[in-house]
């Protein structure tokens, strides 16, 4: 779904990023008022200069500097205490509306989020419904990203197109801004990449990307798509202040070199960087296996400094942690919002900047944190 801003002079290039070297306090106008937008059949989002957007790689698609992840919407396997009900549905819709109201119009979902297990509801269907209901009230601007699941029984480029069309049906959209390969395929990725290029050429997607790709796979994907004249717009990976593997394994550097945007999922470490959890109050469910009391004990010096720095800006740990990521350059964080309060909180990460010294101080403290390992990026 491509959208065109209904005012001002259009520009296909993103505005200059906010520098992270000087101490600037929050500006009231930062992403506070999302622009009016109307649906367009064009190939790209047309962006007003100074609108607070960034372009995805070398594609024609521009998105807000902070997106919203919809993994938890409808999910019953990892989130929501294995239960999806009317209360959670209402909160998810309020999270969507609050995101729009606070200027965050980029939403990331996937066909496997909220699969039909244990009463789950598909995240794509929920997002599509939220968009439709909001559009019945007013014209809104939304950029949607979703993902293809590289399941072992899916073969050939045709499987990508087939899955994409089903995703579009669930979303109720004629196209999406970004379509990504969710993880590397067991039997190789060449056919899947060809399927992405086919989808791009057919106008079903405005940009294509990958997810959980290591440096070699990323370079191979970039080269294969380039032969078709299709830019690889993004690589979505786990990246946060306490999980900086993309900095260490060459992925971040390769993204910067090749002009590929790094989309950061779990940018607040699944809630751990909010300061909500302590050794005495660890997270429950699957997260408890990673973020143990022992881990949280080691995390406290970093969290204490994050709180101190945040206090000087009138910001909380969530906002400081997200701002730290935006200061890395060429990074679009997509924290997951379960409710309106969280969405509004995320917006407070924008419109201001940590100093260069603060960025490096937090990185130095975070180097002392060990124990998080995500094998998918090392396979």
C-alpha positions in Angstrom: 0.0 0.0 0.0 1.8 3.1 -1.2 0.7 6.4 0.3 1.2 10.0 -0.8 1.4 12.9 1.6 -1.4 15.4 0.9 0.6 18.6 1.4 3.9 20.2 0.6 6.7 19.5 -1.9 7.5 15.8 -2.3 10.9 14.4 -2.0 12.0 10.8 -2.5 15.0 11.1 -0.3 14.9 11.0 3.5 15.7 14.1 5.6 19.1 14.2 7.2 19.2 12.0 10.4 19.4 13.7 13.7 23.0 13.7 14.8 24.0 12.0 18.0 27.0 14.1 18.9 25.4 17.1 20.5 23.1 17.2 23.5 19.6 18.3 22.3 16.6 18.2 24.4 13.2 16.9 23.2 11.3 19.1 20.7 7.6 19.3 21.0 7.0 18.9 17.3 9.0 15.7 16.9 6.6 13.2 15.3 3.8 14.7 17.3 1.5 15.3 14.4 1.5 12.7 11.7 0.8 14.2 8.2 -2.4 13.7 6.4 -2.1 11.1 3.7 -4.1 9.6 0.9 -3.9 6.2 -0.8 -1.8 6.2 -4.0 -1.1 3.6 -6.6 2.5 4.9 -7.0 5.6 2.8 -6.4 6.8 4.6 -3.4 5.9 6.7 -0.4 6.4 10.3 -1.3 7.9 12.1 1.7 7.8 15.6 2.8 11.2 17.1 3.7 11.7 17.2 7.5 8.8 14.8 8.1 10.9 12.5 10.3 11.3 9.6 7.9 14.1 7.5 6.6 14.3 5.6 3.3 14.7 1.8 3.5 18.0 1.1 1.9 18.1 2.3 -1.8 14.4 1.6 -2.3 11.8 4.2 -2.9 10.1 3.5 0.4 10.3 5.8 3.3 9.1 4.9 6.8 9.1 6.6 10.2 12.3 6.5 12.2 10.6 4.2 14.7 8.3 1.3 13.7 6.0 -0.9 15.7 6.4 -4.7 15.9 3.1 -6.7 15.8 4.6 -10.1 16.9 2.5 -10.2 20.1 -0.8 -9.3 18.4 -2.9 -12.5 18.5 0.1 -14.6 19.7 -0.5 -17.4 22.3 2.8 -19.3 22.0 5.3 -16.7 23.4 3.3 -13.7 24.5 0.0 -13.0 26.3 0.3 -15.8 28.8 -0.9 -18.3 26.2 -4.3 -16.6 25.9 -5.9 -14.2 23.5 -9.1 -12.6 24.5 -11.3 -9.5 23.9 -9.3 -7.4 26.4 -6.0 -8.1 24.6 -7.7 -7.4 21.3 -8.9 -4.1 22.5 -5.5 -3.2 23.8 -3.8 -4.2 20.6 -6.1 -1.9 18.6 -5.5 0.9 21.0 -1.8 0.3 20.5 -2.3 0.7 16.8 -4.3 3.9 17.1 -1.9 5.4 19.6 1.0 4.6 17.3 -0.7 6.5 14.4 -1.6 9.4 16.8 2.0 9.7 17.8 3.4 9.7 14.3 4.6 6.1 14.1 3.1 4.7 10.9 5.4 1.8 10.1 4.1 -1.7 11.2 5.9 -5.0 11.0 4.1 -8.3 11.1 4.5 -11.8 9.6 2.4 -14.7 8.4 3.6 -16.9 11.3 2.7 -14.3 14.0 -0.4 -15.6 15.7 -0.7 -18.8 13.7 -3.9 -20.8 14.3 -2.6 -22.6 17.4 -4.0 -22.6 20.9 -6.7 -20.0 20.1 -4.3 -17.6 18.4 -5.4 -15.0 15.9 -3.2 -14.1 12.9 -1.3 -10.8 13.4 -1.7 -9.9 9.7 -5.5 -10.2 10.0 -5.6 -8.0 13.1 -3.4 -5.4 11.6 -5.4 -5.3 8.4 -8.6 -4.9 10.4 -7.1 -2.1 12.5 -6.1 -0.3 9.3 -9.5 -0.7 7.7 -11.4 0.5 10.8 -9.2 3.6 11.2 -9.4 4.4 7.5 -13.2 4.5 7.8 -12.8 7.4 10.2 -10.1 9.4 8.5 -7.4 9.2 5.9 -4.2 7.8 7.5 -0.7 7.0 6.4 0.5 3.4 7.0 3.5 1.5 5.8 3.2 -2.3 6.2 6.0 -4.9 6.3 5.4 -8.6 6.5 7.4 -11.7 6.1 7.6 -15.1 4.2 8.3 -18.1 6.4 11.0 -20.3 4.8 9.4 -23.5 5.9 11.2 -26.8 4.8 8.3 -27.9 2.6 8.2 -24.7 0.6 10.2 -25.0 -2.6 10.7 -22.6 -5.6 10.1 -19.0 -6.3 6.4 -19.6 -6.7 6.0 -20.4 -3.0 7.0 -16.8 -2.2 4.3 -15.4 -4.4 1.7 -17.8 -3.2 2.4 -16.9 0.5 2.6 -13.2 -0.3 -0.9 -13.3 -1.9 -2.3 -15.0 1.1 -0.7 -12.4 3.4 -2.2 -9.6 1.3 -5.6 -11.2 1.6 -5.3 -11.3 5.4 -4.1 -7.7 5.4 -6.8 -6.6 3.0 -4.2 -4.7 1.0 -3.2 -4.7 -2.7 0.5 -4.5 -1.8 2.9 -3.9 1.1 5.8 -1.6 1.5 8.2 -4.3 2.5 8.3 -8.1 2.1 11.0 -10.0 3.9 12.3 -13.5 4.0 11.8 -14.3 7.7 14.8 -16.6 8.2 17.3 -18.4 5.9 16.0 -21.5 4.1 17.2 -25.0 5.0 17.6 -25.9 1.3 19.1 -22.6 0.2 17.7 -19.1 -0.5 18.2 -18.5 -4.2 14.7 -19.5 -5.3 13.2 -17.4 -2.4 15.2 -14.4 -3.5 14.0 -14.9 -7.1 10.5 -15.0 -5.7 11.1 -11.7 -3.9 12.3 -10.1 -7.2 9.2 -11.5 -9.0 6.9 -9.9 -6.4 8.7 -6.6 -6.7 8.5 -6.6 -10.5 4.8 -7.5 -10.3 4.1 -4.5 -8.1 2.9 -6.6 -5.1 5.6 -5.1 -2.9 7.4 -1.8 -2.9 10.6 -3.1 -1.4 12.1 -6.4 -0.4 14.3 -7.5 2.5 15.6 -10.4 4.5 15.7 -11.2 8.2 18.1 -13.0 10.5 20.7 -13.1 7.7 24.4 -13.3 8.6 27.0 -11.3 6.7 27.7 -13.9 4.0 24.0 -14.5 3.3 23.3 -10.8 3.3 26.0 -10.2 0.7 24.8 -13.1 -1.5 21.2 -11.9 -1.3 22.3 -8.3 -2.2 24.3 -9.6 -5.2 21.5 -11.9 -6.5 18.8 -9.2 -6.3 21.1 -6.6 -7.8 21.3 -8.8 -11.0 17.6 -8.4 -11.3 17.8 -4.6 -10.7 16.1 -5.0 -7.4 17.6 -3.2 -4.3 17.8 -5.2 -1.1 16.2 -2.7 1.2 16.5 -4.2 4.7 17.9 -6.9 7.0 15.8 -7.3 10.1 17.9 -8.7 13.0 17.9 -8.8 16.8 19.8 -5.7 17.9 19.7 -3.8 21.2 22.1 -2.2 23.7 22.6 -5.6 25.4 22.6 -7.7 22.2 25.1 -6.1 19.8 25.9 -9.1 17.7 25.3 -7.2 14.5 28.2 -5.0 15.4 30.4 -7.9 16.0 29.6 -10.3 13.2 29.9 -7.9 10.3 26.1 -7.5 9.7 25.9 -3.8 10.7 29.0 -2.9 8.7 27.8 -4.8 5.7 24.4 -3.0 5.9 26.1 0.3 6.0 28.5 -0.6 3.2 25.8 -1.9 0.8 23.1 0.7 1.6 20.8 -1.8 3.4 18.7 -0.5 6.3 19.1 -2.5 9.5 15.7 -3.0 11.1 16.2 -3.8 14.8 13.7 -6.3 16.4 13.7 -6.8 20.2 15.3 -3.3 20.5 14.5 -3.1 24.2 15.4 -6.8 24.8 11.8 -8.0 25.1 11.1 -5.5 27.8 14.3 -6.1 29.9 15.7 -2.6 29.1 12.5 -0.9 30.3 13.7 -1.3 33.9 10.6 -3.2 34.7 12.4 -6.4 35.6 14.8 -7.0 38.5 16.5 -10.0 40.0 13.6 -10.2 42.4 11.0 -9.7 39.7 12.2 -11.5 36.5 10.0 -12.0 33.5 7.8 -15.0 33.2 7.2 -17.4 30.4 9.8 -18.2 27.7 11.7 -15.0 28.4 12.6 -16.4 31.9 15.0 -18.9 30.3 17.2 -16.0 29.0 16.7 -13.2 31.4 17.4 -15.0 34.7 17.8 -13.4 38.1 21.6 -14.0 37.7 21.5 -12.1 34.3 19.4 -9.3 35.7 21.8 -8.9 38.6 24.7 -8.3 36.2 22.5 -5.9 34.3 21.8 -3.5 37.2 24.9 -1.2 36.8 24.0 -0.6 33.2 20.3 0.0 34.1 21.3 2.4 36.9 23.3 4.5 34.4 20.6 4.4 31.8 18.2 5.8 34.4 20.7 8.5 35.4 21.2 9.7 31.8 17.5 9.5 31.1 16.7 11.7 34.1 18.8 14.5 32.6 16.6 14.5 29.5 13.3 13.8 31.2 13.3 10.3 29.6 12.8 6.8 30.9 15.0 3.7 30.3 12.9 2.5 27.4 13.3 5.8 25.6 17.0 6.0 26.3 17.6 2.4 25.0 15.7 3.1 21.8 17.4 6.4 21.3 20.8 4.7 21.7 19.9 2.5 18.7 18.8 5.4 16.5 22.2 7.0 17.3 23.9 4.1 15.5 22.7 5.4 12.2 21.0 3.4 9.5 18.9 1.6 12.1 15.1 1.5 12.4 14.0 0.0 15.7 10.6 -1.8 15.9 9.6 -2.3 19.5 6.5 -4.3 20.1 3.5 -2.4 21.5 0.9 -4.3 23.4 -1.1 -1.3 24.4 -1.6 2.5 23.9 0.7 3.4 26.9 3.6 1.5 25.4 3.1 3.1 22.0 3.1 6.6 23.4 6.1 5.8 25.4 8.1 4.7 22.4 7.4 8.0 20.6 9.3 9.7 23.4 12.5 8.1 22.0 12.4 10.5 19.1 13.1 14.1 18.6 16.2 14.3 20.9 19.6 12.7 21.0 22.1 11.2 23.4 25.6 12.7 23.1 28.4 10.8 21.5 30.1 10.3 24.9 26.8 8.9 26.4 26.4 6.5 23.5 29.9 5.1 24.0 29.7 5.1 27.8 26.5 2.9 27.6 28.2 0.6 25.0 31.2 0.2 27.3 29.0 -0.7 30.3 27.0 -3.1 28.1 30.1 -5.0 27.1 30.1 -6.4 30.7 26.8 -8.1 30.0 27.2 -11.7 28.8 24.9 -14.6 28.3 22.5 -13.8 25.4 22.9 -16.1 22.4 20.8 -16.3 19.2 22.1 -19.2 17.1 20.0 -18.4 14.0 22.4 -15.6 13.1 25.4 -17.9 13.4 24.2 -20.9 11.5 
